[in-house]
């Protein structure tokens, strides 16, 4: 099973990844998180990104997902190829060769969950702090979701406390681990 939290920067995807991983571990699944690969990109990112930087990020994302999928039952992705592609599209436009890769790879996710923008990005050493850029990427991502007709669950901004339950329901997993009844009469 492969699940990705998608959205612009600074919306809480990383926190959701760790929250979901914790819940999946309690369901006795082996879990890995594919962390945001852009943070290790040796080329400029954010508003200064290039085709080469985004190509590095896209291919690294795919490689990390493949590797994790060979070792774990559940893979949680802090971004997907789709939102990584949104950064390329925002800066240099769509590219036919990457449209094809993204369109095909996005089908490999068992669930994509779009995290809404609730606040401005905060400083973390890598993240761009421009609210306008944050909203631009969110808009580009929404357009790509529509253009590629990507099945995507959109979180209700008013129901943040229930987002992880929403994920578990969407992928048909129990909300709580099964419990052994130690107090069954007659035992």
C-alpha positions in Angstrom: 0.0 0.0 0.0 1.3 3.4 -0.9 -0.2 6.6 0.4 0.9 10.2 -0.4 0.0 13.5 1.3 0.1 16.1 -1.4 0.0 19.9 -1.2 2.0 23.0 -1.3 4.8 23.6 1.2 4.1 24.5 4.8 0.7 22.8 5.1 1.6 20.0 7.5 2.2 17.0 5.3 5.3 15.9 7.2 3.4 15.9 10.5 0.6 13.9 8.9 3.1 11.3 7.6 4.4 10.7 11.1 0.8 10.6 12.6 -0.3 8.1 9.9 2.9 5.9 10.4 2.1 5.7 14.1 -1.4 4.5 13.5 -0.3 2.0 10.8 2.3 0.6 13.2 -0.4 0.1 15.8 -2.2 -2.0 13.1 0.9 -4.2 13.0 2.0 -3.1 9.5 5.6 -2.5 8.5 5.8 1.1 7.5 8.3 3.5 5.9 8.1 7.2 5.1 9.5 8.6 1.9 10.7 11.9 3.1 10.5 15.1 1.0 13.4 14.5 -1.4 13.6 18.1 -2.5 15.4 18.9 0.8 18.4 16.9 -0.4 18.5 18.2 -4.0 21.9 19.6 -4.8 20.4 22.1 -7.2 18.3 25.3 -6.6 14.7 24.7 -5.4 11.7 26.8 -4.4 11.3 29.9 -6.6 14.8 29.4 -8.1 14.2 25.9 -9.3 15.1 24.7 -12.8 14.0 21.9 -15.0 17.1 20.0 -14.0 16.4 20.4 -10.3 12.8 19.3 -10.6 13.9 16.3 -12.8 16.3 15.3 -10.1 13.5 15.6 -7.5 11.0 13.6 -9.6 13.3 10.8 -10.4 14.6 10.6 -6.8 11.0 10.5 -5.5 10.2 7.6 -7.8 13.4 5.8 -6.8 12.7 6.2 -3.1 9.2 5.0 -3.5 10.3 1.9 -5.4 13.0 1.1 -2.8 10.6 1.5 0.1 7.9 -0.5 -1.6 10.2 -3.5 -1.9 10.8 -3.6 1.9 7.6 -2.4 3.6 3.9 -3.2 3.6 2.9 0.4 3.8 4.8 3.3 2.3 3.8 6.9 3.2 5.0 9.6 1.0 5.7 13.2 2.1 4.7 14.5 -1.4 4.1 12.7 -4.6 5.4 13.0 -8.1 2.3 15.2 -8.8 3.1 17.9 -6.4 6.8 17.8 -7.1 5.8 18.4 -10.8 3.7 21.4 -9.8 6.9 23.2 -8.8 8.4 22.6 -12.3 5.2 23.7 -14.0 5.0 26.8 -11.9 8.5 27.9 -12.9 9.0 26.6 -16.5 5.6 25.2 -17.7 4.5 21.7 -18.5 6.8 19.4 -20.3 5.4 16.6 -22.5 8.0 14.1 -21.3 7.2 14.8 -17.7 3.5 14.9 -18.2 3.7 11.3 -19.4 5.9 10.1 -16.4 3.7 11.9 -13.8 0.4 10.8 -15.4 1.6 7.1 -15.3 3.3 7.2 -11.9 0.4 8.9 -10.1 -1.6 5.7 -10.8 0.8 3.7 -8.4 -0.6 5.4 -5.3 -3.4 3.7 -3.4 -4.4 7.0 -1.9 -3.6 10.6 -2.6 -4.7 13.1 0.1 -4.6 16.8 -0.6 -3.8 19.0 2.4 -5.3 22.4 2.3 -3.5 25.7 3.0 -4.4 26.8 6.5 -1.5 29.2 7.3 1.5 30.8 5.9 4.7 28.7 5.7 7.1 29.0 8.7 10.9 29.0 8.5 12.5 25.6 8.6 15.8 26.3 6.8 14.6 25.1 3.4 11.0 26.1 2.9 10.2 29.2 0.9 8.4 31.8 3.1 6.5 33.6 0.4 2.7 33.3 0.9 2.1 34.2 -2.8 4.4 31.3 -3.9 2.8 28.9 -1.5 -0.7 29.8 -2.9 0.7 29.6 -6.5 1.9 26.1 -6.0 -1.4 25.1 -4.4 -3.3 26.5 -7.5 -0.9 24.7 -10.0 -1.4 21.5 -8.1 -5.2 21.8 -8.2 -5.0 22.4 -11.9 -2.8 19.4 -12.5 -5.2 17.2 -10.4 -8.0 18.3 -12.7 -6.1 18.1 -15.9 -4.8 14.6 -15.2 -8.1 13.5 -13.6 -6.3 12.3 -10.5 -8.5 10.6 -7.9 -7.7 12.6 -4.8 -9.2 12.9 -1.4 -9.4 16.5 -0.2 -9.3 17.1 3.5 -11.9 19.4 5.1 -10.0 22.3 6.6 -12.5 22.4 9.5 -11.9 18.7 10.4 -8.1 18.5 10.9 -8.5 16.3 14.0 -10.1 13.6 11.8 -7.8 13.6 8.8 -5.9 10.4 9.8 -9.2 8.6 10.4 -10.3 9.8 6.9 -7.2 8.2 5.4 -7.7 4.9 7.2 -11.3 4.7 6.0 -10.4 5.6 2.5 -7.9 2.8 2.2 -10.2 0.4 4.1 -8.2 -0.1 7.2 -9.6 -0.3 10.8 -9.4 2.8 12.9 -8.2 0.8 15.9 -6.1 -2.3 16.2 -8.0 -5.5 16.8 -8.1 -6.3 20.5 -8.0 -9.8 22.0 -10.9 -10.2 24.4 -9.3 -11.5 27.6 -12.5 -11.6 29.5 -14.7 -13.8 27.3 -17.0 -15.8 29.5 -16.2 -19.5 29.7 -12.4 -19.1 29.3 
